[in-house]
Amino acid sequence: MTKKILVICFIISFVDGSAQNNEDTHTSSFDVGWRFLKDSTVLADAADYDDSKWRTIDLPHDWSIEDLPNQIPDTTVGPFDRNSIGKAATGFTVGGTGWYRRKFITGRSQQNKHVAIHFDGVYMNTDVWLNGHHLGNHPYGYTPFCFDLTPYLKPVGQQNVLAVRVRNEGKNSRWYSGSGIYRHVWLIVTEQVHIDNWGVYITTPEVSTNAATVQLTSTINNGQGSSRNINFVTTILSPEGKVINRTQRALQVGANASKTYEQTITVSNPALWSVETPRLYKAVTEIKDGNRTSDHVETPFGIRNIRFDAMNGFTLNGKRVLLKGGCIHHDNGPLGTAAIDRAEERKIELLKKAGYNAIRTSHNPPSKQLLDACDRLGMLVLDEAFDMWVNAKNPQDYHLYFRDWYQKDLESMILRDRNHPSVIMWSIGNEIYEAPDSTGHEIAKQLTDEVHRLDATRPVTEAIVFLPPYTKKPWEDYEPNLANLDVDGYNYFLDSQSVFFQRDSATIHRFDTEHAKHPQKVFMVTEYLPSAALENWEKAEKYSYVLGGFKWTAIDYIGEAGIGKPLLLSQPKKLPNGLMGMGMFYKNAWPVFNAYCGDLDLIGNRKAASYYQSVVWRNSPIEMLVHRPIPDSTKEAIAPWGFPDELKSWTWPEQKGKKVQVNVYTRSKEVKLELNGKVIAEKIVLGNSITANFEIDYQPGILIAKGFDNGTQTCADTLTTAGKPFAVRLKADRKIINANINDLSFVSADIVDEKGHIVPWVNDVEITYRITGDASIAGVGNGDPADMSSFQQNHKKVYQGRGLVIIRPNGAPGKIILKAKAKGLAEGSIEIITK
């Protein structure tokens, strides 16, 4: 929703993820031209403070992804410090205190108006000053907030100084949070009579293919001391941008008062929003003062119907949809947490391509740009509020502020996000320590009631876990908490004796016992392990009261270092058992800095678990992977949140004539392997499995896995041996992009042979990048969880033959040339156009 914000605002919405300014001329981007210093200096809040030696930066900005000074081998490398406060939990990154300052001139358009500054998200503990006057503090790092600048603005034509102090101090997060003003900032100017912030609320209570009822509730504020007569105009635009409805109503708004105006509009033959066809309408609401438009708000919305019940599960427009979900954290890999619009959009594109239809924003509200992308691309969202309530998970985390701030933070999340058709459910918390206590029961009710008050159209859930240390209290103590919820969310509620990645018909889910007690309730897995993917999916397919689930995780993230990375241990050392073996993968992680538990790696490439998951979800009929050879006298320890060390590769030059393990995942009943045109092995896939395991002699060439049912071939997958490294190949996700700093081109940099095949065994080749044109390198990266080298220099090694360079336009249209050079290889080059 496009909005101008007054004193009471917490957030401003955004019309176009790639635009610098909203269509409303009173709302302008405030991202460019900030001064920044990472230091806890004093007096920087003063208007006359000399910041001339500070860096000049543009937002969004995350200082924790930047190289640290005084690099020391094996101690301080790139942005990582072995002695960081958060250690492996926050990926050995460094927080601290940072200052931002921005100067601007009071314009004539701001005269006799209210002027406010809006922050989409700052991590964390933010203080803001204007011309030396302290405007306030905002503790939470994930919710938007706004301050009124009007009382302290200089007269027209004079200079103002905005100062922002950000404190990411102490142990306050269980994962990489990033540091700084990592989302957008807006300057907002409003008239005295205006539509309230998030003041247009749209629902679609009745939906069919023939007609839909659209209800709009608009709140209009009058800051004047006398009543005002206005004309309120509402226009509905179709997904194609055509006017399909227009109404006008004369209204009177009382002095220093607010008025709520409700409208009901019928849309004939609506284009329904769904995962497959995410069609978006737009409501344009205007306040007219004579012929002058004094306020203008644009609110995208989708016409769709959602329902949750035990008989039908989750239905979207009357059709049952199983949630193929993934949990995600908020960082963007080499960019850190900087919520650049295109980075947020690309993340959703990659997950859709990998087969996901839902994400869980674990464990905090996301950026608006991410939700906008979900609306446009058809990705369902479980929107989550908090990782803790009043009981701490870390000494300096949000529990210190929860009592005073939870209502404001929850309200800003719900009011901002409730018009997004992609959002189908709210989560009030994740693995809350006090969930089995009376305090937790009370808070759960308060939060649920507040959500229902703000939005009665979506259910409320909470991610409950029942593993140590949560099992200190019996399960019965959790039930009063669950009684408050519309949907029960379970993390890792799977008591299975099965071997990894095999279905076990004897598996017992908590769903089974709880459904017997509460047959009207619906359940979902808010987090599950890769090893439990098949069993959980079988439950969702079989029982309507199980909605599906969210895998931990959909994409790699910085922090919780190594919880998914397999280890090689000397035999006969005992292997860790289940979730409680996590510490073995975690406490001695250095130099591993990312969790390495995603279906996609840190730069967006699919990993082995993603291909397996595709077969589980029936998105792919067959996938073949090869296990990395395990050295003699060692044994692989699969991390609790990990997957066996497999690659989609038939390039193993050191294994010629030796045995290799080939794993084929399929729902076909029989698998045959062909190597260089000859059938070399075949196996029956057992009824309780989707896996056929082979051990064959490695010979280079073409390996084909074919699936058969009753003698008829149903599917096939092929792997081809790559030759020697020959060249660096550059390939952009988009070669024509917008000429502004909110757009990006993600360019893959691959080591290929003469035929263009990626050479996957190459890990030690460094690529150096050179760029010409009005653009810069925003980040470089690879999928290696232990490569701590800089994300911001012009060079980086590849991992498994792959790398990534991210190009960010500076603002001028034109041509960008990127070249990539590696020793002994043909140079890569690509042209990108900015418009």
C-alpha positions in Angstrom: 0.0 0.0 0.0 1.4 3.4 -1.0 1.1 5.7 2.0 2.1 9.0 3.6 2.7 8.7 7.3 1.9 11.0 10.2 3.1 11.0 13.8 1.5 7.7 14.7 3.0 5.8 11.9 5.2 2.7 12.2 5.8 2.0 8.5 5.3 3.1 4.9 4.5 0.7 2.2 6.1 0.7 -1.3 4.5 0.7 -4.7 7.2 -0.8 -6.9 10.1 -2.9 -5.6 12.4 -1.4 -8.3 11.3 2.3 -8.0 13.2 5.0 -6.2 10.1 7.0 -5.4 6.5 6.1 -4.7 3.9 7.3 -7.2 2.8 9.6 -4.3 5.0 12.6 -4.7 4.8 13.2 -0.9 6.7 10.0 -0.2 10.3 9.9 -1.3 13.2 7.5 -0.9 15.7 8.6 1.8 18.3 5.8 1.0 21.0 7.8 -0.8 23.8 9.9 0.6 24.2 8.9 4.2 27.4 9.3 6.2 28.4 6.2 8.2 30.9 5.5 11.0 31.2 2.2 12.8 32.1 3.5 16.2 30.6 4.3 19.6 31.7 7.9 19.4 29.9 10.5 21.5 28.3 13.8 20.4 27.5 12.5 16.9 23.9 13.3 17.6 24.7 17.0 17.6 23.7 19.0 14.5 27.1 20.7 14.2 29.1 17.5 14.6 31.8 17.2 11.9 31.1 14.0 9.9 33.2 15.0 6.8 35.6 12.1 7.3 32.9 9.5 7.6 32.1 7.1 4.7 29.4 8.0 2.3 27.0 5.0 1.7 23.6 4.2 0.3 20.9 2.1 2.0 20.0 -0.7 2.6 23.3 -1.3 4.5 24.7 -4.1 6.7 28.0 -3.3 8.3 28.5 -6.9 9.7 29.1 -8.3 6.1 31.9 -5.8 5.5 35.6 -6.8 5.9 37.0 -6.2 9.4 40.2 -4.1 9.8 43.5 -5.6 10.9 43.1 -9.0 9.2 45.0 -11.8 11.0 45.1 -15.3 9.4 42.9 -17.8 11.1 41.6 -15.2 13.6 40.2 -12.2 11.6 39.3 -13.1 8.1 37.0 -11.1 5.8 34.0 -10.1 8.0 34.7 -12.9 10.5 36.3 -12.9 13.9 37.1 -16.1 15.8 36.6 -14.2 19.0 33.2 -12.6 18.2 30.6 -12.5 20.9 28.1 -14.7 19.1 30.7 -17.3 18.0 29.2 -20.0 15.7 25.6 -18.9 16.5 26.0 -15.6 14.6 28.6 -17.0 12.1 31.6 -15.4 13.9 30.4 -12.0 12.6 30.8 -8.7 14.6 28.1 -6.3 15.6 28.9 -3.2 17.8 27.7 0.4 17.5 27.3 2.3 14.3 26.3 5.9 13.5 24.4 7.2 10.4 23.9 10.9 9.5 22.0 12.5 6.7 21.6 16.2 5.8 18.6 17.6 3.9 17.0 21.0 3.2 13.5 21.9 4.3 11.5 22.3 1.1 8.5 24.6 0.4 6.4 21.5 -0.1 6.9 20.7 3.6 5.6 24.0 4.8 2.6 23.7 7.1 2.7 19.9 6.7 3.6 17.0 8.8 6.9 15.5 8.0 8.0 12.1 9.2 10.9 9.7 8.7 10.1 6.0 8.3 12.5 3.1 8.8 11.5 -0.3 7.3 13.9 -2.1 9.6 17.1 -1.4 11.6 19.1 -4.0 13.6 18.8 -3.0 16.4 18.2 -0.7 19.4 17.9 2.4 17.3 18.0 6.0 18.5 17.1 8.9 16.2 17.9 12.6 16.5 16.9 15.6 14.4 18.9 18.8 14.7 20.1 17.5 18.1 16.6 16.7 19.5 16.2 13.0 20.5 13.1 11.7 18.7 13.0 8.2 20.4 14.2 4.7 20.5 13.1 1.5 18.8 14.5 -1.8 20.2 13.3 -4.5 17.9 15.4 -5.2 14.8 12.7 -6.5 12.5 9.7 -4.2 12.7 9.2 -0.8 11.0 9.0 2.4 12.9 8.5 6.1 12.2 9.2 9.4 13.9 7.6 12.8 13.4 10.1 15.4 12.4 7.7 18.4 12.2 8.4 20.0 15.6 12.2 20.3 15.0 12.4 21.0 11.3 14.3 24.1 10.3 12.5 26.8 8.3 12.2 26.5 4.6 15.5 26.6 2.8 17.6 25.7 5.9 19.6 22.5 6.5 18.5 19.7 8.8 20.7 16.9 10.2 19.2 13.5 11.0 21.4 11.3 13.2 20.8 7.6 13.8 22.6 5.4 16.3 22.3 1.6 16.0 23.5 -0.7 18.7 23.9 -4.4 18.0 25.6 -5.1 21.3 26.0 -8.3 23.3 24.6 -11.7 22.7 21.1 -10.9 21.2 20.5 -13.4 18.4 20.7 -17.1 17.7 21.6 -16.6 14.0 23.2 -13.9 11.8 21.2 -10.8 12.3 23.3 -8.3 10.4 23.8 -4.7 11.7 22.6 -1.3 10.7 19.9 0.2 8.5 19.4 -2.9 6.4 16.0 -2.0 4.9 14.6 1.1 3.2 14.1 4.6 4.7 11.4 7.1 3.5 10.7 10.7 4.0 6.9 11.3 4.2 4.9 14.5 4.0 1.2 14.6 4.8 -1.7 17.0 4.7 -3.8 17.6 7.8 -6.6 15.5 6.4 -5.2 12.2 5.2 -5.8 8.5 5.0 -4.3 6.8 8.0 -1.2 4.8 7.9 -2.1 1.3 6.7 -5.5 2.9 6.7 -7.0 0.8 3.8 -7.9 -2.7 4.8 -9.2 -5.0 2.1 -10.8 -8.4 2.5 -12.6 -10.7 0.1 -15.2 -12.5 2.2 -17.1 -14.2 -0.7 -15.3 -15.5 -3.7 -16.4 -17.6 -6.6 -15.4 -17.9 -10.3 -18.5 -15.8 -11.1 -18.3 -13.0 -8.6 -16.3 -11.8 -5.6 -17.2 -9.5 -2.8 -14.5 -7.0 -1.9 -14.7 -5.1 1.4 -12.7 -2.0 1.9 -12.4 -0.3 5.3 -10.7 3.1 5.2 -9.6 5.3 8.1 -9.4 9.0 7.5 -7.7 11.3 10.0 -8.3 15.0 10.5 -5.5 16.9 12.3 -7.2 20.2 12.1 -9.2 22.0 14.9 -12.3 22.2 12.7 -14.4 19.6 10.8 -13.7 19.1 7.1 -15.9 18.0 4.2 -14.1 15.9 1.7 -14.9 13.7 -1.4 -13.6 10.2 -0.9 -12.9 8.4 -4.2 -12.2 4.7 -4.7 -11.1 3.2 -8.0 -10.5 -0.6 -8.5 -8.1 -1.6 -11.2 -8.0 -5.0 -12.8 -4.7 -7.0 -13.0 -4.3 -5.5 -16.5 -4.7 -2.0 -15.1 -8.2 -1.3 -16.4 -10.8 0.6 -14.3 -13.5 -1.9 -13.3 -15.2 0.1 -10.5 -15.2 3.7 -9.4 -17.1 5.3 -6.5 -17.2 8.7 -4.9 -18.7 9.7 -1.6 -19.0 13.0 0.3 -17.8 12.6 3.9 -17.4 14.8 6.9 -14.5 14.2 9.2 -14.7 15.8 12.7 -12.2 18.1 14.2 -9.1 16.3 15.5 -10.8 13.0 14.8 -10.8 9.9 12.7 -13.5 8.5 10.5 -13.9 4.9 9.3 -15.6 4.4 6.0 -16.7 0.9 4.8 -17.4 0.0 1.2 -18.6 -3.3 -0.4 -17.8 -3.8 -4.1 -18.7 -6.7 -6.3 -16.2 -7.8 -8.9 -17.7 -9.9 -11.7 -15.7 -12.9 -13.1 -12.7 -12.2 -10.9 -9.2 -13.3 -11.8 -8.4 -15.3 -8.6 -5.0 -15.1 -6.9 -3.4 -18.5 -6.5 0.1 -20.1 -6.4 -0.2 -20.8 -10.1 -1.9 -17.6 -11.2 -0.9 -14.8 -8.7 -3.2 -12.1 -10.2 -3.2 -8.7 -8.4 -5.8 -6.0 -8.4 -5.2 -2.5 -7.1 -7.4 -0.2 -5.0 -6.7 3.5 -5.5 -8.2 5.6 -2.7 -8.1 9.4 -2.9 -9.2 12.4 -0.8 -10.4 15.2 -3.1 -10.6 18.8 -1.9 -12.4 20.4 -4.8 -10.4 19.5 -7.9 -7.2 19.0 -5.8 -6.1 15.5 -4.7 -4.8 15.9 -1.1 -4.1 12.2 -0.5 -3.6 9.2 -2.7 -3.1 5.6 -1.6 -2.6 2.6 -3.8 -3.2 -0.9 -2.3 -2.5 -4.0 -4.3 -4.6 -7.0 -3.3 -5.6 -10.4 -4.4 -9.0 -11.9 -4.7 -8.8 -15.3 -3.1 -10.5 -17.4 -0.4 -8.6 -19.4 2.2 -10.0 -21.9 4.6 -8.6 -24.3 7.2 -10.5 -27.3 8.6 -9.9 -30.9 9.6 -12.1 -32.3 6.9 -10.4 -30.5 3.9 -7.1 -29.2 5.3 -6.0 -25.9 3.7 -8.0 -24.9 0.7 -7.2 -22.0 -1.6 -10.2 -20.9 -3.7 -11.8 -24.2 -2.8 -8.9 -26.4 -3.9 -6.8 -28.3 -1.3 -3.2 -27.2 -1.3 -0.5 -29.1 0.6 2.2 -26.8 1.9 5.5 -27.5 0.3 7.2 -25.1 2.7 10.6 -24.0 3.7 11.9 -21.9 6.6 14.1 -19.0 5.7 16.2 -16.5 7.6 16.4 -12.9 6.3 20.0 -12.6 5.0 20.8 -12.5 1.3 24.1 -14.4 1.4 27.0 -12.3 0.1 24.9 -9.1 0.6 24.4 -9.9 4.3 21.0 -8.7 5.4 20.7 -5.8 3.0 17.1 -6.1 1.8 17.8 -4.8 -1.7 14.6 -5.3 -3.7 15.9 -7.5 -6.4 17.7 -9.8 -3.9 14.5 -10.4 -2.0 12.7 -11.1 -5.3 15.4 -13.5 -6.6 15.2 -15.5 -3.4 11.5 -16.2 -4.0 12.1 -17.0 -7.7 14.8 -19.5 -6.8 12.6 -21.2 -4.2 9.6 -21.4 -6.6 11.9 -23.0 -9.2 13.0 -25.5 -6.6 9.4 -26.6 -6.0 8.4 -24.6 -2.9 5.0 -23.1 -2.7 5.3 -21.7 0.9 7.9 -20.0 3.2 8.0 -19.4 6.9 9.7 -16.1 7.9 11.6 -17.6 10.7 11.6 -16.1 13.2 10.6 -12.5 12.6 8.6 -10.3 10.3 10.2 -10.0 6.8 10.8 -7.0 4.6 7.8 -5.6 2.7 9.8 -6.2 -0.5 9.9 -9.9 0.2 6.1 -10.0 0.7 5.6 -8.0 -2.5 7.6 -10.6 -4.4 5.6 -13.4 -2.8 2.4 -11.6 -4.0 3.7 -11.3 -7.5 5.2 -14.8 -7.8 2.6 -16.8 -6.0 4.4 -17.9 -2.8 2.4 -18.6 0.3 3.7 -17.1 3.6 3.6 -18.0 7.2 4.4 -14.6 8.7 6.1 -15.0 12.1 6.5 -12.4 14.8 8.9 -13.5 17.6 11.6 -15.9 18.6 11.2 -15.3 22.3 8.7 -13.7 24.7 9.7 -12.9 28.3 12.2 -15.7 28.9 15.6 -15.1 27.4 17.4 -17.2 24.7 20.3 -14.8 24.9 21.1 -12.3 27.6 20.6 -9.2 25.4 17.8 -10.4 23.1 14.2 -9.1 22.7 13.0 -10.6 26.0 14.3 -7.4 27.6 11.8 -5.3 25.7 8.9 -7.7 25.1 6.5 -6.5 27.8 6.8 -2.9 26.7 6.9 -3.4 23.0 5.2 -6.6 21.9 1.8 -4.9 21.2 3.3 -2.1 19.1 5.5 -4.5 17.2 2.8 -7.0 16.6 0.4 -4.3 15.4 2.9 -2.9 13.0 3.5 -6.4 11.5 -0.2 -7.2 11.2 -1.4 -3.9 9.9 1.4 -3.7 7.3 1.1 -7.3 6.1 -2.6 -8.0 6.2 -3.4 -6.9 2.6 -0.8 -9.3 1.1 -2.7 -12.2 -0.5 0.4 -14.3 -0.1 0.1 -14.2 3.7 -2.1 -17.1 4.8 -1.3 -17.5 8.5 0.3 -15.6 11.4 2.8 -17.2 13.9 3.1 -15.6 17.3 6.3 -17.4 18.3 8.9 -20.0 17.8 10.0 -22.6 20.4 9.0 -20.4 23.3 10.6 -21.4 26.6 7.5 -20.4 28.7 5.0 -22.2 26.5 4.2 -24.8 29.1 3.9 -22.3 32.0 1.0 -20.2 33.1 2.9 -17.1 32.0 3.2 -18.5 28.5 -0.4 -19.5 28.4 -1.4 -16.0 29.3 0.9 -14.4 26.7 -0.2 -16.8 24.0 -3.8 -15.8 24.6 -3.0 -12.1 24.6 -1.1 -12.4 21.3 -3.7 -14.5 19.6 -6.5 -12.2 20.7 -4.6 -9.2 19.4 -4.0 -10.8 16.1 -7.6 -11.7 15.8 -8.6 -8.1 16.6 -6.4 -6.8 13.9 -7.1 -9.4 11.3 -9.9 -12.0 11.6 -9.4 -13.5 8.2 -6.3 -15.7 8.9 -5.5 -18.3 11.5 -2.9 -18.0 14.3 -0.3 -20.7 15.0 2.8 -21.0 17.1 5.8 -23.3 16.6 5.9 -25.7 19.5 8.8 -28.0 20.2 9.0 -30.9 22.6 12.6 -31.8 22.8 15.2 -31.2 25.6 15.3 -28.7 27.3 11.5 -28.2 26.5 10.7 -31.7 27.9 11.4 -30.7 31.5 7.6 -30.1 31.7 5.2 -32.8 30.6 3.3 -32.5 27.3 0.0 -31.9 29.2 1.4 -28.5 30.3 1.6 -27.4 26.7 -2.0 -28.1 26.0 -3.4 -24.8 27.5 -1.1 -22.9 25.2 -2.2 -24.9 22.1 -5.8 -24.3 23.0 -5.4 -20.7 22.1 -4.2 -21.5 18.6 -6.2 -22.0 15.4 -3.6 -24.3 13.9 -1.1 -26.4 15.9 2.4 -25.9 14.7 4.9 -28.6 15.6 8.7 -28.5 15.3 10.4 -31.9 14.9 7.4 -33.9 16.3 8.4 -37.1 14.8 9.3 -40.2 16.8 10.9 -42.4 14.2 13.3 -45.4 14.3 13.8 -45.2 10.5 17.1 -45.1 8.7 17.8 -41.7 7.2 15.7 -41.0 4.1 13.7 -44.2 4.2 10.0 -44.2 5.1 9.1 -46.2 8.2 5.5 -47.4 8.5 5.9 -47.7 12.2 6.6 -44.0 12.7 4.4 -42.3 15.3 3.6 -38.6 14.9 2.2 -36.3 17.6 -0.5 -35.7 15.0 -1.9 -39.1 15.6 -2.5 -38.8 19.3 -3.6 -35.1 19.2 -6.1 -35.7 16.4 -7.7 -38.4 18.4 -8.2 -35.9 21.3 -9.0 -32.9 19.1 -10.6 -34.1 15.8 -11.6 -30.6 14.8 -8.1 -29.2 14.8 -5.6 -29.0 12.0 -1.9 -29.5 12.3 1.3 -28.7 10.4 5.0 -29.2 10.8 6.5 -25.8 11.3 10.0 -27.3 11.2 11.2 -30.7 10.0 14.6 -32.3 9.3 15.6 -33.5 5.9 15.7 -37.0 7.2 12.0 -36.8 8.0 10.9 -35.2 4.7 9.3 -38.3 3.3 7.5 -39.4 6.4 6.0 -36.0 7.0 4.9 -35.7 3.4 3.2 -39.1 3.5 1.2 -38.0 6.5 0.1 -34.8 4.8 -0.9 -36.7 1.7 -2.9 -39.3 3.7 -4.6 -37.1 6.3 -6.6 -34.0 5.5 -6.0 -32.5 9.0 -2.2 -32.3 8.3 -1.5 -29.3 6.2 2.1 -30.1 5.1 5.2 -28.5 6.6 8.2 -26.3 6.5 11.7 -27.7 6.1 14.7 -26.4 8.0 15.9 -24.8 5.8 15.0 -23.8 2.3 18.3 -21.9 1.7 21.6 -21.7 3.4 22.1 -18.7 5.8 24.9 -17.2 7.8 25.1 -18.3 11.4 24.3 -21.6 13.3 27.5 -22.6 11.7 27.8 -26.1 10.4 24.5 -27.6 11.7 23.9 -29.2 8.3 27.5 -29.9 7.2 28.5 -33.6 7.2 31.7 -34.6 9.0 34.2 -37.4 8.4 35.2 -39.1 11.6 37.9 -41.6 12.3 36.4 -45.1 13.0 35.4 -46.5 15.3 34.4 -43.2 16.9 30.7 -43.2 17.9 28.5 -41.1 15.7 26.2 -38.5 17.2 22.7 -39.5 17.8 19.7 -37.5 16.4 19.1 -33.8 17.2 21.2 -34.0 20.4 24.3 -34.6 18.3 24.1 -31.0 17.1 26.8 -29.7 19.4 29.4 -31.9 17.7 28.8 -30.0 14.4 28.4 -26.6 16.1 30.8 -25.7 18.8 34.1 -26.2 16.9 32.8 -24.8 13.7 35.5 -22.3 12.7 36.1 -21.7 9.8 32.6 -22.8 8.9 30.4 -19.8 9.1 27.1 -20.8 7.6 24.5 -23.4 8.6 24.9 -25.4 5.4 21.5 -27.0 6.0 19.6 -25.4 3.1 18.2 -27.1 0.0 19.9 -24.2 -1.9 23.4 -23.0 -1.0 24.4 -19.5 0.0 24.4 -18.2 -3.6 21.3 -20.0 -4.7 22.5 -23.3 -6.3 20.5 -26.4 -5.6 22.1 -29.0 -3.3 21.5 -32.7 -3.0 18.7 -32.3 -0.5 16.7 -30.2 -2.9 16.7 -32.9 -5.6 15.6 -35.5 -3.0 12.9 -33.2 -1.8 11.6 -32.8 -5.4 11.0 -36.5 -5.5 9.3 -36.5 -2.1 6.9 -33.8 -3.3 6.3 -35.6 -6.6 7.6 -32.6 -8.5 10.3 -34.7 -10.1 9.9 -38.4 -11.1 13.6 -39.3 -10.7 16.9 -37.7 -9.5 20.3 -39.3 -9.5 23.2 -38.3 -7.2 26.6 -39.6 -6.4 28.0 -39.8 -2.9 31.4 -38.2 -2.5 33.9 -41.0 -1.8 34.6 -41.6 1.8 38.3 -42.1 2.6 39.4 -45.4 4.1 39.3 -45.6 7.9 36.7 -42.8 8.2 33.0 -42.7 8.5 30.5 -40.0 7.5 28.5 -38.4 10.2 25.4 -36.8 8.8 24.5 -33.7 10.6 21.0 -33.6 12.2 19.9 -30.8 9.8 22.0 -32.1 7.0 22.0 -34.6 4.1 24.6 -37.1 2.9 27.4 -35.5 1.0 26.1 -36.2 -2.5 26.6 -34.3 -5.8 24.7 -34.3 -9.0 27.9 -35.2 -10.8 29.6 -38.0 -12.7 33.0 -36.3 -12.7 35.3 -38.1 -10.2 38.8 -38.3 -11.9 40.5 -39.7 -8.8 38.1 -42.6 -8.6 38.7 -44.2 -12.0 38.4 -48.0 -11.6 37.3 -47.6 -8.0 33.8 -48.1 -6.5 31.4 -45.2 -6.1 28.0 -45.0 -4.5 25.1 -43.9 -6.7 21.8 -43.1 -5.1 18.7 -42.8 -7.3 15.5 -41.2 -5.8 12.3 -42.1 -7.5 8.8 -43.4 -7.0 9.2 -45.9 -9.8 9.3 -49.5 -8.8 12.5 -50.4 -10.6 15.7 -48.6 -11.5 18.3 -49.5 -14.2 21.7 -47.9 -14.6 23.3 -47.5 -18.0 26.9 -46.4 -18.3 28.1 -45.5 -21.8 25.1 -47.3 -23.4 25.4 -50.5 -21.4 23.1 -51.6 -18.5 25.4 -52.2 -15.6 23.0 -52.6 -12.7 19.3 -52.7 -11.8 17.4 -52.7 -8.5 13.8 -53.0 -7.2 12.8 -50.0 -5.1 11.3 -51.3 -1.9 7.8 -50.4 -1.0 8.8 -48.4 2.1 11.4 -46.4 0.2 12.0 -44.0 -2.7 15.7 -44.8 -2.9 17.7 -47.3 -4.9 21.4 -47.5 -3.8 24.1 -48.8 -6.2 27.8 -49.3 -5.8 29.5 -49.4 -9.2 32.9 -49.0 -10.7 33.6 -45.5 -11.8 34.4 -44.9 -15.5 34.0 -41.5 -17.2 31.3 -41.0 -19.7 27.5 -40.8 -19.6 25.6 -42.4 -16.7 21.8 -42.7 -17.1 19.3 -43.8 -14.4 16.0 -45.1 -15.8 12.8 -45.7 -13.8 10.4 -48.5 -14.7 6.9 -49.6 -13.7 5.8 -53.0 -14.8 8.4 -53.1 -17.4 7.6 -49.7 -18.9 10.1 -46.9 -18.7 8.6 -43.9 -16.8 11.5 -41.5 -16.3 15.2 -41.0 -16.6 18.0 -38.8 -15.3 21.5 -38.3 -16.9 24.9 -37.3 -15.6 27.8 -36.5 -18.0 31.5 -36.4 -17.1 33.1 -33.0 -17.5 36.5 -32.5 -19.1 39.4 -30.4 -18.0 38.8 -26.7 -16.9 38.9 -24.5 -20.0 37.2 -21.2 -19.4 35.3 -18.9 -17.0 31.7 -18.7 -18.1 29.6 -15.7 -17.1 25.8 -15.9 -17.1 23.4 -13.2 -15.8 20.0 -14.0 -14.4 18.9 -10.8 -16.2 20.9 -9.0 -18.8 18.6 -5.9 -18.9 17.9 -4.3 -15.5 16.6 -1.0 -14.1 19.1 1.8 -13.7 18.7 2.2 -10.0 20.3 0.9 -6.8 17.4 -1.3 -5.9 18.0 -3.6 -8.9 20.7 -6.1 -9.3 22.1 -8.5 -11.8 23.2 -11.9 -10.3 26.0 -13.2 -12.5 27.1 -16.9 -12.1 30.8 -17.4 -12.7 31.4 -21.1 -13.6 34.5 -23.0 -14.5 33.6 -25.0 -17.6 35.2 -27.5 -20.0 35.4 -27.0 -23.8 31.8 -28.3 -24.2 30.4 -26.0 -21.5 30.0 -28.5 -18.7 30.7 -27.2 -15.2 33.8 -28.9 -13.7 32.6 -29.7 -10.2 35.8 -30.8 -8.6 37.4 -27.3 -9.0 37.5 -25.5 -5.6 40.8 -23.6 -5.6 40.5 -21.5 -8.7 40.2 -17.8 -7.9 38.4 -15.5 -10.3 39.1 -11.8 -10.5 36.4 -9.5 -11.8 36.7 -6.2 -13.6 33.7 -3.9 -14.3 33.2 -0.9 -16.5 30.2 1.3 -16.7 28.0 3.1 -14.1 27.8 0.1 -11.6 29.7 -1.5 -8.8 30.3 -5.0 -7.5 27.8 -5.4 -4.6 29.1 -8.8 -3.6 30.9 -11.9 -4.5 30.4 -15.4 -3.2 30.3 -19.2 -3.5 28.6 -22.1 -1.8 31.6 -23.1 0.4 30.5 -22.9 4.1 34.1 -22.5 5.2 35.4 -19.9 2.7 35.6 -16.8 5.0 37.3 -14.6 2.4 35.8 -11.2 1.6 32.4 -10.9 0.1 33.2 -7.3 -1.1 36.5 -7.5 -2.9 36.7 -8.1 -6.7 38.0 -11.7 -6.4 36.8 -14.9 -4.9 37.5 -18.6 -5.3 34.8 -20.9 -6.8 33.3 -23.9 -5.0 32.5 -27.1 -6.9 33.2 -25.1 -10.0 30.8 -22.3 -9.2 30.9 -18.7 -8.1 28.7 -15.6 -8.1 29.2 -11.9 -8.6 26.4 -9.4 -7.9 26.3 -6.2 -10.0 24.5 -3.1 -8.6 23.7 -0.1 -10.9 24.6 3.4 -9.6 21.7 5.0 -11.3 22.5 6.0 -14.9 21.2 4.2 -17.9 23.9 2.6 -20.1 26.1 -0.4 -20.7 28.0 -2.4 -18.1 30.8 -4.8 -19.1 31.9 -7.4 -16.6 35.0 -9.5 -17.3 36.2 -12.5 -15.3 39.7 -13.9 -15.3 41.3 -17.0 -13.7 44.9 -18.2 -14.2 45.3 -20.6 -17.2 41.6 -20.3 -18.3 39.9 -18.4 -21.1 38.4 -15.1 -19.9 34.7 -14.7 -19.4 32.8 -11.5 -20.4 29.2 -10.3 -20.4 27.3 -7.2 -21.2 24.5 -5.9 -19.0 22.2 -3.1 -20.0 20.7 -0.6 -17.5 17.5 1.2 -18.6 
